Amino acid sequence: MAVYAVLEPPARPDGQPADPDRVRFVRDGFSWGAFLFGPLWMIRHRLWLVLVCWLLVMAGFGVAHAALSVPTGARLAVSVLIALLIGLESATLRRWTLLRRGWREAGIVIADDLEGAEQRYFARRAEAVAGAPGHGDPWTDAPAPRLRPAGRVLGLFPMPGAGR
């Protein structure tokens, strides 16, 4: 099962609700594309600030390696470690970039694949809207879907402030 962070686009400047087709599902986990093709992956996902930071870090390491006469094996190891870090943090970088652009986190969905995540999220969203009377537009006025059970216990742990 994969974990997807759901991000909704910002409201449009003309006051119209945001298009539900633009909702993004960012899968949490390691990205082979980001690991193997870091800069191209950043361009594909429009992570311009991340790309600039990556270029500065790589240029800085290149200058430091040349100034310190670092062996080729160590240079390769540093490059692989940076690529590994990009692969591991790819989802965080995408969420951070979208949040900087005004998107908002709408929740977390656990599903087998992207299609299942979309179905679960939009079904839960429709239930939340149907249960909230007086809300006209589900994309701007409706509360976020309830993610925790109504009881006083979540899993094996009591809710904060609940009695024993």
N, C-alpha and C positions, 0 to 999 in steps of 0.2 A: 504494500500500500504506500502511496506517495502522499506527501503533504504539500498542499498548494496554498499560497497566500493570495487572497483575492483583493485586488485594488480597483477602485472605481475612479473614473475620470473626474476632473473638476467640472463644476457647473459652467455652462456656456455663458459668455458675456451678455448675450441678448436676453437672458432670463429663462431660456428654454431648458428643459431637463437634459442631462447628459445622455448620450446614446448608449443603451445597454449593450450594444454590440462591441463597444470599446472597452468593456470590463476585461481586465487582464488577470490571468491566473499564472502566478510565478511558482514553478515547481522548486521545492527546497531539495537540496542535495548536490552532489558533485556533477559538474558539467564537463564532459569530454571535449566539447567544442571550445569552451573557454580555456581548457588546459592545453589543447593542441594548437589552437589558432587564436590565441589571446587577442591581439589587436583587431583581427578581422571579426571576431565575435563581438568585440566592443563596438565596432562600427555598425555591425548588423543590428544591434540592440540600441543604437544611438546613445551610447554611454560616453559622450564627448569629454566630460570632465575626468572620468575614470581613465580614458585613453591618454589624456594629457598628463595626468599623474603617473601613469605607467611609463610613458615616454621619458619623463623627467627622472624617475627612479632608475630606469634602465640606462639612461645616459650617465647618471651619477655613478652607478656601479661600473660602467665602462671606463669612465675617467679614473675612478679609484683603482680599478684593476690595472690600468695602464701605468698609473703613477707608482703603484706598489709592486709592479712586476709579478702579479699573481699568476700561478700556473694555469694552463688551459683547463685542466680537470676541475679546478676550483671555480673557474668562471662558468663552466658548464653546470656544475652543481648549483651555483647560485641562480642561474637562469631557470633550471628545472624546479628549484624550490619556489621561485616567484611564480612560475606557471602553475605549480601545484596550489599555491595560495589563491591565485585567480580562479582556478577550477573549483576549489572548495567554497570560496566566498562569492561565486557568481550570482546566486539568488539574492544575497544580501546587497550586492552592488546594484542589481536591477531594481530591487524594492527601494533602495535609498535614492536612486535617480528619479524614479517615479514620484516618490514623496516630495522631493525637492521641486518637482514640476507642478505640485498642487494636487496630486492624486491623494485619495484617502484609503486607508486600509479598511476593508469591509468585513474581514474575517479570515478564517482558516477553514479549508475543506480537506478531508482525507478521502482519497478515492484511488482506484486502480490505475486510471489514466485520465487525461485531460477531459475527454468527453464525459466521463463519469463525474468528475469534479464540477463541470459546468452544470450538469443535470441536477446534482445535489444542491449546489448553491442557488440556482434559480428556482428550484422547487421550494427550498427553505425560505427564500425571499418572498415567493408568492404566498406561502402560508403566513408569513409575518405580516404582509400587507393585508391579506384577507381577514386576519384577526385584529387588525387595528382600525376601528371605525373612524370615519371623518378624515381620513388621509386621501387626498385626491391623486397625487402623483407618487407612485412607488419609488421613483428614483431620486426624489428630493426630500419628501416629507416622512417617509416610513422609517420606523426604528430599525436598527440592525437586527438580524435574526438572533434569537436567543441561543447561546452556545452552551449553556450549562443547564443541568436539570433543575427542576423547580424545588427539589428537596433540599435538606440541610447538609447533605453529604455528597461530595464529588469523588467518586471512586472509593478509595479506602480512607480518605482524609476528610475531616469535617471542614465546613466552610469557615473562614475567618470570623471570629466573634460568636460562633455558634456554641451552645452548651455542649457538655460531654454526655 
